[in-house]
Amino acid sequence: MSRRPRRNHSPAFKAKVALEALKGELTLAELAQKHDVHANQITQWKSQLLERAASVFGGETESAASPPVDLKELHAKIGEQALEIDFLGRALSKAGLLSAKR
């Protein structure tokens, strides 16, 4: 007996199956047979949908929450790099390794 290759389901398909499971019109076994997936997989998709449903309506999102950016620190870093570039440019031009055209 040969094994079936691993399948990757689209997010839209997962959402459709999970919503059907939430409706409760069909049993998990019937849904599994209808969509040709394992019943445990449908249960996982259903629980993921329930866990992340709040984020649809503007709740807390884990991926969208970014740490605050310190602009003063970034500007200081840019200034340091500009000084380093200027210093290295002068040093290389004095050594004759960089052309004077700029």
Helices and strands as residue ranges (DSSP letters): H 11-23, H 28-35, H 39-56, H 71-95
